[in-house]
Amino acid sequence: MNKKKFLAMLLTAAMALSVLAGCGNKETPAPAAPAESGEAEGAAYKIALIQQHQTNAFQIAVTEAAEAKAAELGVELTILSADQDAATQITQIEQCVSEGFDAILFEPVDPDGLRDAAKAASDAGVVVINIVSSCTDWENAGISAVSCGNNVKAGENEMQHVADLLGGKGNVAILTGPAASSDALDRLEGYENILANYPDMVQVVSPADCQWDTAKAQATVESWLSAYDLDAIVCENDGMAVGAGNAAGADSGIVITGLDGTPDGYEAIKDGRIVGTVAQDGGAMAANGLEAAVTLLDGGSLESNVLVTDSVWIDASNVADYE
Amino acid sequence: MKETKRINTLISEYFIFVIFIALVIVLTCLKPSFITPGNLVNILKQASINGILAFGMMFVIVAGGFDMSVGSTVAFTGILAAMLGQGDYPLIVPLIVAMLAGLAVGVVNGVGVAVGNLPPFIMTLGTMTAVRGLALVVSKGKPVIGISAEYKAVAASSFCGIPMLAVFLVIIIAICSFVLSKTVYGRRVYACGGNLLAARVSGINTTKIRISTFAIAGLLAGLSGFLMTSRVTIGQPTAAESYEMDAITACVVGGVSMSGGVGKPWGVVVGCLLITVIANGLDIMGVSSHWQRIVKGVIIVLAVLIDIKGKSKKN
């Protein structure tokens, strides 16, 4: 009982502290809508980028590309990480509004949960843009543009290459991310769209949820290989593809593919453990989003408010260009 | 009457072993490929890292503690090992550094609990979070790639058909079982968990013993981190998420009492094999991993229920 009370107190104290720390910064009263003021030319725009998290190679690419683009455009960029927590991200957006940022770019931790915060920010005159993924019904949530890849299309790209490599025939197994994640669901939808065209490509086991984790994927595939004759293992990220590749060994003859285009995947392509991957260009998404923000702040308009970054197929022939 | 009572206690004592054998038979009937040599090797490989962690955890739990931080420690030490295992140094360097780093985390835990008098749950919850952060900082959030071929070979190679990972596990099991059951130190660990005050009064330096159990858990987590990186060929800051839970599960299922002082090494071995066999068997049958979690959860609760029943009978 005592332990529980102590834990509760500790957590409360931690929360109170984080709120206080957030409020410590100087607050400016409701910022003037920047697009209206003519003086925007000279002064650097203050733009915030709130990432979902910063714990993998893809997200770090987003960070680095955004920093580079900000330097190129001469804007003042602040990068925050929501650490996969929707409540944190909402607080960060509110904080950015009260600190007078001109634009907020963010990758929603939750497509529904962040809508109200985005709406409130845009009502306060801030340009709000989604990158990497978007909020549900984002146009009505005050979001001006979305710069993203398309996970369904990326999934289709991957499975199409697998189908071509197998000649449209064979036993296929799929490793997925957590079923609760929209990335995982969209990629799976892409796979199924392609599989529907190839009746001879059979899924001999139901897709396994390996939580994006290399070690879990490795254990699952080791077990599968002692019971099933697989021609292809299609993975929703590179980490799991590397695990599958470790289980099968280099040049196993099994078509193992990943998605994301991260350094661990490239390394596995080079030594033959996996055949290829589909790269989602997170850096380009961030850069396009920043550019769009500046265009809108300058009072311009966008040709389209959906900026799609295409996915690319990477295998042994072109992996050297992407490292 | 006495005879049936004896049989009852015998059954409750070895119940988990009975469950394990039954599970193996059922899985073999359902899917004959389960019992092929290739798959048995898989099971050994898959059980190794969790087994090593479970033995470290066993020391802590038997001494009346609890360690939430081993998963994070595996990730952190795995990254250190991956950074040092690029071929610039002999393999012993990443191994030693990983184990020392793990040891350091363990000692911090131990001092917090035994000297600072913090509840083990709070102390290790803190290190769990902080060490995961450290892993992210050191790796800059990216997976560490490019480990050398010799390093990859550590986990991939085998010795007389037995995977090297399992060889490591067997060595650890042998050392830990010996220390826990045959040495004075081992008996003192049990004494600390059984009744801390009585142990202190009888002249045991309980502070030292408790710190040392956390240190052993940390050391073995460091070894696991080294092996983990070799197995998956990359150092990932997000790896080994919730491995502490698997280690605790192996202990609890194997009859180690969460209130301390009770537990047999062979029980932990069976507990660890049992969870691995469940995951492997369900994978082979193509059962969704979501169901695997349900099965695992039910088994934990059942095992502890039987544990408690067995004890109340003795009283």
Interface residues (C-beta under 8 A of the other chain):
Chain A: K3 F6 L7 L10 Q54 T55 N56 A57 Q59 I60 A179 V204 V205 S206 P207 A208 D209 C210 Q211 W212 D213 T214 A215 Q218 A219 T220 E222 S223 W224 L225 S226 A227 Y228 G239 V242 G243 N246 T262 P263 D264 E267 A268
Chain B: K31 S33 F34 T36 G38 N39 N42 K45 Q46 I49 P119 F121 I122 L136 K140 G141 K142 P143 I145 G146 A156 M228 R231 V232 T233 I234 Q236 P237 T238 A239 A240 E241 A279 N280 D283 I284 G286 V287 S288 S289 H290
